[in-house]
């Protein structure tokens, strides 16, 4: 029984949160919601001793509510804690999501910075 529980733990630990198959541009640990595509030439990445700074955008035919639900589910599984509306913190990093676009595709801006 103990071996079965250990096996199940490792199997579930390997499942990516919310089944994301890509990551936000400039990161390798923030999932990109399925249906969103990276906006070309809209990514800025700085690595500093204080931490990384990433600004990226993604766009897709979805709703803001669906994007918010995706990140509300997937980010806590990766250790992020909600600190406000569309704001998250993990260790010494802060993540902020911003939205634009009313009718048509939704554009999501991701800003990752040291806290």
N, CA, C and O atoms as a printed pandas DataFrame, in Angstrom:
     atom_number atom_name residue_name chain_id  residue_number  x_coord  y_coord  z_coord
0              1         N          UNK        A               1    0.824   -1.188    0.000
1              2        CA          UNK        A               1    0.000    0.000    0.000
2              3         C          UNK        A               1    0.870    1.254    0.000
3              4         O          UNK        A               1    0.580    2.223   -0.701
4              5         N          UNK        A               2    1.933    1.222    0.792
5              6        CA          UNK        A               2    2.813    2.381    0.876
6              7         C          UNK        A               2    3.469    2.663   -0.468
7              8         O          UNK        A               2    3.586    3.820   -0.869
8              9         N          UNK        A               3    3.897    1.620   -1.164
9             10        CA          UNK        A               3    4.512    1.788   -2.487
10            11         C          UNK        A               3    3.524    2.390   -3.479
11            12         O          UNK        A               3    3.897    3.226   -4.301
12            13         N          UNK        A               4    2.292    1.975   -3.404
13            14        CA          UNK        A               4    1.269    2.515   -4.290
14            15         C          UNK        A               4    1.060    4.006   -4.034
15            16         O          UNK        A               4    0.944    4.786   -4.980
16            17         N          UNK        A               5    1.012    4.405   -2.775
17            18        CA          UNK        A               5    0.852    5.821   -2.443
18            19         C          UNK        A               5    2.036    6.652   -2.930
19            20         O          UNK        A               5    1.857    7.763   -3.430
20            21         N          UNK        A               6    3.237    6.114   -2.785
21            22        CA          UNK        A               6    4.427    6.826   -3.259
22            23         C          UNK        A               6    4.393    6.957   -4.772
23            24         O          UNK        A               6    4.704    8.018   -5.312
24            25         N          UNK        A               7    4.021    5.896   -5.452
25            26        CA          UNK        A               7    3.921    5.928   -6.909
26            27         C          UNK        A               7    2.883    6.957   -7.359
27            28         O          UNK        A               7    3.140    7.735   -8.278
28            29         N          UNK        A               8    1.730    6.965   -6.724
29            30        CA          UNK        A               8    0.694    7.939   -7.075
30            31         C          UNK        A               8    1.153    9.370   -6.822
31            32         O          UNK        A               8    0.854   10.271   -7.606
32            33         N          UNK        A               9    1.879    9.578   -5.726
33            34        CA          UNK        A               9    2.395   10.914   -5.430
34            35         C          UNK        A               9    3.291   11.397   -6.563
35            36         O          UNK        A               9    3.134   12.523   -7.036
36            37         N          UNK        A              10    4.229   10.563   -7.006
37            38        CA          UNK        A              10    5.146   10.976   -8.052
38            39         C          UNK        A              10    4.444   11.155   -9.398
39            40         O          UNK        A              10    4.813   12.037  -10.174
40            41         N          UNK        A              11    3.456   10.344   -9.675
41            42        CA          UNK        A              11    2.710   10.516  -10.924
42            43         C          UNK        A              11    1.970   11.846  -10.940
43            44         O          UNK        A              11    1.992   12.553  -11.947
44            45         N          UNK        A              12    1.320   12.193   -9.842
45            46        CA          UNK        A              12    0.598   13.460   -9.784
46            47         C          UNK        A              12    1.551   14.646   -9.726
47            48         O          UNK        A              12    1.223   15.720  -10.229
48            49         N          UNK        A              13    2.705   14.477   -9.135
49            50        CA          UNK        A              13    3.679   15.567   -9.058
50            51         C          UNK        A              13    4.231   15.916  -10.431
51            52         O          UNK        A              13    4.675   17.043  -10.653
52            53         N          UNK        A              14    4.207   14.959  -11.355
53            54        CA          UNK        A              14    4.740   15.201  -12.690
54            55         C          UNK        A              14    3.707   15.793  -13.640
55            56         O          UNK        A              14    4.067   16.190  -14.748
56            57         N          UNK        A              15    2.450   15.865  -13.254
57            58        CA          UNK        A              15    1.424   16.418  -14.125
58            59         C          UNK        A              15    1.531   17.933  -14.106
59            60         O          UNK        A              15    1.474   18.535  -13.034
60            61         N          UNK        A              16    1.689   18.578  -15.287
61            62        CA          UNK        A              16    1.794   20.029  -15.301
62            63         C          UNK        A              16    0.482   20.667  -14.883
63            64         O          UNK        A              16   -0.584   20.134  -15.192
64            65         N          UNK        A              17    0.534   21.809  -14.181
65            66        CA          UNK        A              17   -0.682   22.455  -13.718
66            67         C          UNK        A              17   -1.574   22.854  -14.877
67            68         O          UNK        A              17   -1.112   23.425  -15.865
68            69         N          UNK        A              18   -2.840   22.551  -14.748
69            70        CA          UNK        A              18   -3.864   22.932  -15.724
70            71         C          UNK        A              18   -3.497   22.509  -17.149
71            72         O          UNK        A              18   -4.005   23.083  -18.112
72            73         N          UNK        A              19   -2.633   21.526  -17.286
73            74        CA          UNK        A              19   -2.290   20.962  -18.577
74            75         C          UNK        A              19   -1.718   21.982  -19.556
75            76         O          UNK        A              19   -2.020   21.923  -20.748
76            77         N          UNK        A              20   -0.918   22.892  -19.089
77            78        CA          UNK        A              20   -0.259   23.856  -19.962
78            79         C          UNK        A              20    0.826   23.136  -20.743
79            80         O          UNK        A              20    1.537   22.292  -20.196
80            81         N          UNK        A              21    0.953   23.467  -22.016
81            82        CA          UNK        A              21    1.996   22.839  -22.818
82            83         C          UNK        A              21    3.036   23.849  -23.284
83            84         O          UNK        A              21    3.919   23.510  -24.072
84            85         N          UNK        A              22    2.940   25.079  -22.806
85            86        CA          UNK        A              22    3.912   26.120  -23.136
86            87         C          UNK        A              22    4.043   27.042  -21.928
87            88         O          UNK        A              22    3.261   26.976  -20.980
88            89         N          UNK        A              23    5.042   27.893  -21.993
89            90        CA          UNK        A              23    5.274   28.828  -20.904
90            91         C          UNK        A              23    5.271   30.255  -21.427
91            92         O          UNK        A              23    5.525   30.495  -22.608
92            93         N          UNK        A              24    4.984   31.193  -20.543
93            94        CA          UNK        A              24    5.019   32.600  -20.906
94            95         C          UNK        A              24    6.422   32.909  -21.412
95            96         O          UNK        A              24    7.412   32.477  -20.821
96            97         N          UNK        A              25    6.502   33.655  -22.503
97            98        CA          UNK        A              25    7.790   33.993  -23.107
98            99         C          UNK        A              25    8.712   34.615  -22.065
99           100         O          UNK        A              25    8.289   35.462  -21.278
100          101         N          UNK        A              26    9.971   34.192  -22.066
101          102        CA          UNK        A              26   10.950   34.712  -21.129
102          103         C          UNK        A              26   10.976   33.979  -19.804
103          104         O          UNK        A              26   11.798   34.292  -18.943
104          105         N          UNK        A              27   10.084   33.000  -19.622
105          106        CA          UNK        A              27   10.050   32.214  -18.392
106          107         C          UNK        A              27   10.062   30.733  -18.744
107          108         O          UNK        A              27    9.789   30.344  -19.879
108          109         N          UNK        A              28   10.380   29.932  -17.764
109          110        CA          UNK        A              28   10.269   28.485  -17.936
110          111         C          UNK        A              28    9.430   27.881  -16.831
111          112         O          UNK        A              28    9.398   26.663  -16.655
112          113         N          UNK        A              29    8.740   28.753  -16.077
113          114        CA          UNK        A              29    7.969   28.247  -14.946
114          115         C          UNK        A              29    6.605   28.918  -14.759
115          116         O          UNK        A              29    5.942   28.690  -13.747
116          117         N          UNK        A              30    6.186   29.728  -15.706
117          118        CA          UNK        A              30    4.848   30.318  -15.666
118          119         C          UNK        A              30    4.097   29.804  -16.886
119          120         O          UNK        A              30    4.440   30.150  -18.017
120          121         N          UNK        A              31    3.081   28.983  -16.668
121          122        CA          UNK        A              31    2.395   28.353  -17.804
122          123         C          UNK        A              31    1.670   29.376  -18.669
123          124         O          UNK        A              31    1.135   30.368  -18.175
124          125         N          UNK        A              32    1.667   29.114  -19.957
125          126        CA          UNK        A              32    0.885   29.905  -20.896
126          127         C          UNK        A              32   -0.430   29.178  -21.110
127          128         O          UNK        A              32   -0.449   28.019  -21.525
128          129         N          UNK        A              33   -1.512   29.853  -20.828
129          130        CA          UNK        A              33   -2.835   29.239  -20.950
130          131         C          UNK        A              33   -3.035   28.710  -22.367
131          132         O          UNK        A              33   -2.770   29.420  -23.337
132          133         N          UNK        A              34   -3.505   27.460  -22.495
133          134        CA          UNK        A              34   -3.834   26.954  -23.827
134          135         C          UNK        A              34   -4.822   27.896  -24.508
135          136         O          UNK        A              34   -5.792   28.343  -23.896
136          137         N          UNK        A              35   -4.567   28.189  -25.767
137          138        CA          UNK        A              35   -5.401   29.121  -26.513
138          139         C          UNK        A              35   -4.783   30.501  -26.623
139          140         O          UNK        A              35   -5.182   31.301  -27.469
140          141         N          UNK        A              36   -3.799   30.785  -25.757
141          142        CA          UNK        A              36   -3.073   32.046  -25.866
142          143         C          UNK        A              36   -1.797   31.810  -26.659
143          144         O          UNK        A              36   -1.177   30.751  -26.560
144          145         N          UNK        A              37   -1.415   32.806  -27.442
145          146        CA          UNK        A              37   -0.178   32.752  -28.219
146          147         C          UNK        A              37    0.661   33.969  -27.870
147          148         O          UNK        A              37    0.136   35.067  -27.684
148          149         N          UNK        A              38    1.953   33.769  -27.784
149          150        CA          UNK        A              38    2.868   34.862  -27.487
150          151         C          UNK        A              38    2.789   35.922  -28.577
151          152         O          UNK        A              38    2.776   35.597  -29.764
152          153         N          UNK        A              39    2.736   37.189  -28.178
153          154        CA          UNK        A              39    2.761   38.297  -29.128
154          155         C          UNK        A              39    4.220   38.501  -29.544
155          156         O          UNK        A              39    5.070   38.774  -28.696
156          157         N          UNK        A              40    4.520   38.372  -30.844
157          158        CA          UNK        A              40    5.912   38.514  -31.299
158          159         C          UNK        A              40    6.469   39.895  -30.957
159          160         O          UNK        A              40    5.747   40.892  -30.988
160          161         N          UNK        A              41    7.747   39.939  -30.634
161          162        CA          UNK        A              41    8.483   41.176  -30.345
162          163         C          UNK        A              41    7.910   41.967  -29.177
163          164         O          UNK        A              41    8.098   43.181  -29.109
164          165         N          UNK        A              42    7.216   41.305  -28.260
165          166        CA          UNK        A              42    6.635   41.999  -27.112
166          167         C          UNK        A              42    7.194   41.471  -25.801
167          168         O          UNK        A              42    6.557   41.599  -24.756
168          169         N          UNK        A              43    8.392   40.871  -25.851
169          170        CA          UNK        A              43    8.987   40.288  -24.652
170          171         C          UNK        A              43   10.288   40.996  -24.317
171          172         O          UNK        A              43   11.143   41.193  -25.180
172          173         N          UNK        A              44   10.426   41.372  -23.061
173          174        CA          UNK        A              44   11.653   41.985  -22.549
174          175         C          UNK        A              44   12.089   41.173  -21.340
175          176         O          UNK        A              44   11.283   40.900  -20.450
176          177         N          UNK        A              45   13.361   40.785  -21.302
177          178        CA          UNK        A              45   13.883   39.988  -20.189
178          179         C          UNK        A              45   15.184   40.606  -19.680
179          180         O          UNK        A              45   16.098   40.882  -20.458
180          181         N          UNK        A              46   15.255   40.819  -18.371
181          182        CA          UNK        A              46   16.473   41.276  -17.710
182          183         C          UNK        A              46   16.750   40.336  -16.550
183          184         O          UNK        A              46   15.859   40.050  -15.750
184          185         N          UNK        A              47   17.977   39.855  -16.458
185          186        CA          UNK        A              47   18.402   39.097  -15.283
186          187         C          UNK        A              47   19.335   39.987  -14.484
187          188         O          UNK        A              47   20.373   40.424  -14.983
188          189         N          UNK        A              48   18.961   40.251  -13.249
189          190        CA          UNK        A              48   19.748   41.110  -12.381
190          191         C          UNK        A              48   20.070   40.353  -11.109
191          192         O          UNK        A              48   19.419   39.354  -10.806
192          193         N          UNK        A              49   21.056   40.804  -10.363
193          194        CA          UNK        A              49   21.361   40.138   -9.086
194          195         C          UNK        A              49   20.165   40.126   -8.130
195          196         O          UNK        A              49   20.021   39.204   -7.327
196          197         N          UNK        A              50   19.304   41.153   -8.217
197          198        CA          UNK        A              50   18.125   41.223   -7.351
198          199         C          UNK        A              50   17.008   40.288   -7.813
199          200         O          UNK        A              50   16.071   40.026   -7.059
200          201         N          UNK        A              51   17.098   39.786   -9.043
201          202        CA          UNK        A              51   16.074   38.903   -9.588
202          203         C          UNK        A              51   15.804   39.226  -11.042
203          204         O          UNK        A              51   16.359   40.176  -11.593
204          205         N          UNK        A              52   14.962   38.445  -11.647
205          206        CA          UNK        A              52   14.659   38.639  -13.064
206          207         C          UNK        A              52   13.490   39.597  -13.254
207          208         O          UNK        A              52   12.606   39.714  -12.406
208          209         N          UNK        A              53   13.517   40.264  -14.371
209          210        CA          UNK        A              53   12.420   41.119  -14.786
210          211         C          UNK        A              53   11.997   40.634  -16.166
211          212         O          UNK        A              53   12.802   40.580  -17.096
212          213         N          UNK        A              54   10.733   40.286  -16.281
213          214        CA          UNK        A              54   10.202   39.820  -17.555
214          215         C          UNK        A              54    8.912   40.569  -17.837
215          216         O          UNK        A              54    8.034   40.662  -16.980
216          217         N          UNK        A              55    8.807   41.103  -19.048
217          218        CA          UNK        A              55    7.554   41.670  -19.521
218          219         C          UNK        A              55    7.227   40.950  -20.822
219          220         O          UNK        A              55    8.037   40.914  -21.748
220          221         N          UNK        A              56    6.039   40.385  -20.878
221          222        CA          UNK        A              56    5.629   39.622  -22.062
222          223         C          UNK        A              56    4.139   39.816  -22.287
223          224         O          UNK        A              56    3.400   40.191  -21.377
224          225         N          UNK        A              57    3.712   39.554  -23.516
225          226        CA          UNK        A              57    2.297   39.626  -23.847
226          227         C          UNK        A              57    1.889   38.374  -24.598
227          228         O          UNK        A              57    2.670   37.786  -25.345
228          229         N          UNK        A              58    0.644   37.983  -24.379
229          230        CA          UNK        A              58    0.052   36.860  -25.102
230          231         C          UNK        A              58   -1.362   37.266  -25.484
231          232         O          UNK        A              58   -1.984   38.107  -24.835
232          233         N          UNK        A              59   -1.854   36.651  -26.552
233          234        CA          UNK        A              59   -3.156   37.035  -27.080
234          235         C          UNK        A              59   -3.904   35.787  -27.528
235          236         O          UNK        A              59   -3.299   34.805  -27.959
236          237         N          UNK        A              60   -5.236   35.840  -27.421
237          238        CA          UNK        A              60   -6.034   34.716  -27.867
238          239         C          UNK        A              60   -7.509   35.028  -27.884
239          240         O          UNK        A              60   -7.966   36.017  -27.310
240          241         N          UNK        A              61   -8.237   34.170  -28.549
241          242        CA          UNK        A              61   -9.692   34.299  -28.631
242          243         C          UNK        A              61  -10.313   33.605  -27.430
243          244         O          UNK        A              61  -10.767   32.465  -27.519
244          245         N          UNK        A              62  -10.323   34.297  -26.329
245          246        CA          UNK        A              62  -10.886   33.782  -25.088
246          247         C          UNK        A              62  -11.437   34.975  -24.321
247          248         O          UNK        A              62  -11.509   36.081  -24.857
248          249         N          UNK        A              63  -11.817   34.761  -23.098
249          250        CA          UNK        A              63  -12.324   35.864  -22.291
250          251         C          UNK        A              63  -11.374   36.135  -21.131
251          252         O          UNK        A              63  -10.592   35.273  -20.729
252          253         N          UNK        A              64  -11.459   37.319  -20.620
253          254        CA          UNK        A              64  -10.654   37.675  -19.461
254          255         C          UNK        A              64  -10.974   36.752  -18.292
255          256         O          UNK        A              64  -10.072   36.328  -17.569
256          257         N          UNK        A              65  -12.255   36.439  -18.102
257          258        CA          UNK        A              65  -12.666   35.575  -16.991
258          259         C          UNK        A              65  -12.022   34.195  -17.101
259          260         O          UNK        A              65  -11.601   33.632  -16.090
260          261         N          UNK        A              66  -11.939   33.644  -18.303
261          262        CA          UNK        A              66  -11.320   32.323  -18.473
262          263         C          UNK        A              66   -9.825   32.378  -18.173
263          264         O          UNK        A              66   -9.266   31.451  -17.586
264          265         N          UNK        A              67   -9.183   33.472  -18.584
265          266        CA          UNK        A              67   -7.758   33.628  -18.296
266          267         C          UNK        A              67   -7.547   33.746  -16.790
267          268         O          UNK        A              67   -6.656   33.102  -16.235
268          269         N          UNK        A              68   -8.359   34.562  -16.130
269          270        CA          UNK        A              68   -8.240   34.715  -14.682
270          271         C          UNK        A              68   -8.473   33.388  -13.968
271          272         O          UNK        A              68   -7.763   33.069  -13.015
272          273         N          UNK        A              69   -9.453   32.617  -14.413
273          274        CA          UNK        A              69   -9.717   31.307  -13.804
274          275         C          UNK        A              69   -8.537   30.360  -13.984
275          276         O          UNK        A              69   -8.164   29.645  -13.053
276          277         N          UNK        A              70   -7.947   30.353  -15.185
277          278        CA          UNK        A              70   -6.805   29.481  -15.454
278          279         C          UNK        A              70   -5.664   29.778  -14.488
279          280         O          UNK        A              70   -5.106   28.864  -13.882
280          281         N          UNK        A              71   -5.321   31.054  -14.346
281          282        CA          UNK        A              71   -4.199   31.410  -13.481
282          283         C          UNK        A              71   -4.537   31.286  -12.002
283          284         O          UNK        A              71   -3.656   31.004  -11.190
284          285         N          UNK        A              72   -5.797   31.491  -11.642
285          286        CA          UNK        A              72   -6.208   31.299  -10.245
286          287         C          UNK        A              72   -6.063   29.834   -9.839
287          288         O          UNK        A              72   -5.858   29.533   -8.663
288          289         N          UNK        A              73   -6.167   28.930  -10.798
289          290        CA          UNK        A              73   -6.033   27.498  -10.540
290          291         C          UNK        A              73   -4.589   27.032  -10.650
291          292         O          UNK        A              73   -4.112   26.279   -9.800
292          293         N          UNK        A              74   -3.891   27.473  -11.689
293          294        CA          UNK        A              74   -2.562   26.922  -11.961
294          295         C          UNK        A              74   -1.445   27.553  -11.130
295          296         O          UNK        A              74   -0.510   26.852  -10.743
296          297         N          UNK        A              75   -1.513   28.846  -10.848
297          298        CA          UNK        A              75   -0.403   29.484  -10.133
298          299         C          UNK        A              75   -0.228   28.987   -8.700
299          300         O          UNK        A              75    0.912   28.767   -8.292
300          301         N          UNK        A              76   -1.291   28.795   -7.909
301          302        CA          UNK        A              76   -1.079   28.259   -6.561
302          303         C          UNK        A              76   -0.406   26.881   -6.560
303          304         O          UNK        A              76    0.344   26.554   -5.640
304          305         N          UNK        A              77   -0.672   26.092   -7.577
305          306        CA          UNK        A              77   -0.037   24.773   -7.669
306          307         C          UNK        A              77    1.464   24.895   -7.889
307          308         O          UNK        A              77    2.212   23.946   -7.655
308          309         N          UNK        A              78    1.902   26.067   -8.339
309          310        CA          UNK        A              78    3.325   26.307   -8.568
310          311         C          UNK        A              78    3.959   27.138   -7.446
311          312         O          UNK        A              78    5.095   27.596   -7.567
312          313         N          UNK        A              79    3.215   27.325   -6.362
313          314        CA          UNK        A              79    3.758   28.024   -5.211
314          315         C          UNK        A              79    3.466   29.515   -5.155
315          316         O          UNK        A              79    3.940   30.199   -4.247
316          317         N          UNK        A              80    2.692   30.036   -6.112
317          318        CA          UNK        A              80    2.355   31.457   -6.112
318          319         C          UNK        A              80    1.190   31.707   -5.163
319          320         O          UNK        A              80    0.257   30.908   -5.079
320          321         N          UNK        A              81    1.260   32.836   -4.443
321          322        CA          UNK        A              81    0.182   33.236   -3.537
322          323         C          UNK        A              81   -0.424   34.527   -4.048
323          324         O          UNK        A              81    0.289   35.466   -4.400
324          325         N          UNK        A              82   -1.741   34.564   -4.084
325          326        CA          UNK        A              82   -2.443   35.762   -4.554
326          327         C          UNK        A              82   -2.263   36.887   -3.540
327          328         O          UNK        A              82   -2.464   36.693   -2.341
328          329         N          UNK        A              83   -1.879   38.070   -4.036
329          330        CA          UNK        A              83   -1.696   39.228   -3.169
330          331         C          UNK        A              83   -2.677   40.343   -3.497
331          332         O          UNK        A              83   -2.728   41.354   -2.797
332          333         N          UNK        A              84   -3.445   40.164   -4.547
333          334        CA          UNK        A              84   -4.424   41.159   -4.974
334          335         C          UNK        A              84   -5.038   40.712   -6.286
335          336         O          UNK        A              84   -4.714   39.639   -6.795
336          337         N          UNK        A              85   -5.926   41.533   -6.838
337          338        CA          UNK        A              85   -6.521   41.175   -8.126
338          339         C          UNK        A              85   -5.440   41.031   -9.199
339          340         O          UNK        A              85   -4.733   41.990   -9.510
340          341         N          UNK        A              86   -5.320   39.852   -9.750
341          342        CA          UNK        A              86   -4.356   39.553  -10.810
342          343         C          UNK        A              86   -2.914   39.847  -10.403
343          344         O          UNK        A              86   -2.085   40.208  -11.239
344          345         N          UNK        A              87   -2.624   39.690   -9.125
345          346        CA          UNK        A              87   -1.271   39.870   -8.606
346          347         C          UNK        A              87   -0.903   38.671   -7.746
347          348         O          UNK        A              87   -1.710   38.182   -6.955
348          349         N          UNK        A              88    0.335   38.203   -7.916
349          350        CA          UNK        A              88    0.797   36.994   -7.254
350          351         C          UNK        A              88    2.215   37.204   -6.755
351          352         O          UNK        A              88    2.957   38.028   -7.289
352          353         N          UNK        A              89    2.585   36.452   -5.728
353          354        CA          UNK        A              89    3.946   36.512   -5.208
354          355         C          UNK        A              89    4.420   35.101   -4.889
355          356         O          UNK        A              89    3.677   34.273   -4.363
356          357         N          UNK        A              90    5.680   34.857   -5.225
357          358        CA          UNK        A              90    6.333   33.591   -4.869
358          359         C          UNK        A              90    7.775   33.920   -4.511
359          360         O          UNK        A              90    8.509   34.506   -5.307
360          361         N          UNK        A              91    8.165   33.541   -3.319
361          362        CA          UNK        A              91    9.503   33.855   -2.820
362          363         C          UNK        A              91    9.746   35.356   -2.983
363          364         O          UNK        A              91    8.996   36.161   -2.431
364          365         N          UNK        A              92   10.768   35.738   -3.723
365          366        CA          UNK        A              92   11.101   37.157   -3.871
366          367         C          UNK        A              92   10.621   37.729   -5.202
367          368         O          UNK        A              92   11.109   38.769   -5.643
368          369         N          UNK        A              93    9.660   37.048   -5.850
369          370        CA          UNK        A              93    9.170   37.520   -7.147
370          371         C          UNK        A              93    7.700   37.898   -7.077
371          372         O          UNK        A              93    6.921   37.328   -6.313
372          373         N          UNK        A              94    7.351   38.865   -7.889
373          374        CA          UNK        A              94    5.966   39.323   -8.000
374          375         C          UNK        A              94    5.534   39.161   -9.464
375          376         O          UNK        A              94    6.298   39.467  -10.379
376          377         N          UNK        A              95    4.319   38.683   -9.671
377          378        CA          UNK        A              95    3.750   38.519  -11.002
378          379         C          UNK        A              95    2.455   39.314  -11.080
379          380         O          UNK        A              95    1.592   39.209  -10.209
380          381         N          UNK        A              96    2.334   40.108  -12.135
381          382        CA          UNK        A              96    1.124   40.899  -12.339
382          383         C          UNK        A              96    0.595   40.621  -13.741
383          384         O          UNK        A              96    1.360   40.587  -14.704
384          385         N          UNK        A              97   -0.720   40.422  -13.850
385          386        CA          UNK        A              97   -1.381   40.240  -15.130
386          387         C          UNK        A              97   -2.213   41.476  -15.422
387          388         O          UNK        A              97   -2.927   41.973  -14.551
388          389         N          UNK        A              98   -2.121   41.971  -16.652
389          390        CA          UNK        A              98   -2.918   43.108  -17.092
390          391         C          UNK        A              98   -3.626   42.712  -18.381
391          392         O          UNK        A              98   -3.097   41.939  -19.180
392          393         N          UNK        A              99   -4.824   43.248  -18.574
393          394        CA          UNK        A              99   -5.648   42.853  -19.703
394          395         C          UNK        A              99   -5.986   44.055  -20.579
395          396         O          UNK        A              99   -6.171   45.170  -20.093
396          397         N          UNK        A             100   -6.061   43.795  -21.883
397          398        CA          UNK        A             100   -6.551   44.807  -22.811
398          399         C          UNK        A             100   -7.320   44.094  -23.914
399          400         O          UNK        A             100   -7.178   42.889  -24.123
400          401         N          UNK        A             101   -8.121   44.857  -24.597
401          402        CA          UNK        A             101   -8.955   44.291  -25.654
402          403         C          UNK        A             101  -10.361   44.091  -25.147
403          404         O          UNK        A             101  -10.582   43.415  -24.142
404          405         N          UNK        A             102  -11.289   44.669  -25.828
405          406        CA          UNK        A             102  -12.686   44.531  -25.428
406          407         C          UNK        A             102  -13.395   43.553  -26.321
407          408         O          UNK        A             102  -13.732   42.445  -25.904
408          409         N          UNK        A             103  -13.620   43.955  -27.535
409          410        CA          UNK        A             103  -14.225   43.050  -28.503
410          411         C          UNK        A             103  -13.100   42.500  -29.360
411          412         O          UNK        A             103  -12.266   43.258  -29.855
412          413         N          UNK        A             104  -13.074   41.234  -29.532
413          414        CA          UNK        A             104  -12.001   40.601  -30.285
414          415         C          UNK        A             104  -11.068   39.882  -29.342
415          416         O          UNK        A             104  -11.440   39.564  -28.212
416          417         N          UNK        A             105   -9.850   39.622  -29.801
417          418        CA          UNK        A             105   -8.904   38.872  -28.971
418          419         C          UNK        A             105   -8.569   39.603  -27.672
419          420         O          UNK        A             105   -8.521   40.832  -27.628
420          421         N          UNK        A             106   -8.343   38.833  -26.631
421          422        CA          UNK        A             106   -7.906   39.362  -25.348
422          423         C          UNK        A             106   -6.380   39.348  -25.342
423          424         O          UNK        A             106   -5.758   38.359  -25.731
424          425         N          UNK        A             107   -5.791   40.442  -24.904
425          426        CA          UNK        A             107   -4.341   40.513  -24.750
426          427         C          UNK        A             107   -4.029   40.534  -23.260
427          428         O          UNK        A             107   -4.598   41.316  -22.498
428          429         N          UNK        A             108   -3.114   39.660  -22.865
429          430        CA          UNK        A             108   -2.703   39.562  -21.464
430          431         C          UNK        A             108   -1.252   40.005  -21.378
431          432         O          UNK        A             108   -0.390   39.486  -22.087
432          433         N          UNK        A             109   -0.990   40.971  -20.503
433          434        CA          UNK        A             109    0.370   41.392  -20.224
434          435         C          UNK        A             109    0.851   40.733  -18.945
435          436         O          UNK        A             109    0.157   40.755  -17.928
436          437         N          UNK        A             110    2.030   40.152  -18.994
437          438        CA          UNK        A             110    2.636   39.499  -17.846
438          439         C          UNK        A             110    3.847   40.319  -17.420
439          440         O          UNK        A             110    4.732   40.579  -18.235
440          441         N          UNK        A             111    3.899   40.727  -16.168
441          442        CA          UNK        A             111    5.056   41.438  -15.639
442          443         C          UNK        A             111    5.562   40.667  -14.418
443          444         O          UNK        A             111    4.859   40.512  -13.420
444          445         N          UNK        A             112    6.779   40.200  -14.529
445          446        CA          UNK        A             112    7.437   39.461  -13.452
446          447         C          UNK        A             112    8.606   40.324  -12.972
447          448         O          UNK        A             112    9.436   40.758  -13.771
448          449         N          UNK        A             113    8.660   40.566  -11.676
449          450        CA          UNK        A             113    9.724   41.432  -11.146
450          451         C          UNK        A             113   10.083   41.006   -9.728
451          452         O          UNK        A             113    9.324   40.299   -9.065
452          453         N          UNK        A             114   11.272   41.455   -9.267
453          454        CA          UNK        A             114   11.635   41.171   -7.882
454          455         C          UNK        A             114   10.696   41.891   -6.939
455          456         O          UNK        A             114   10.170   42.956   -7.261
456          457         N          UNK        A             115   10.493   41.312   -5.788
457          458        CA          UNK        A             115    9.601   41.922   -4.789
458          459         C          UNK        A             115   10.379   42.874   -3.920
459          460         O          UNK        A             115    9.811   43.490   -3.018
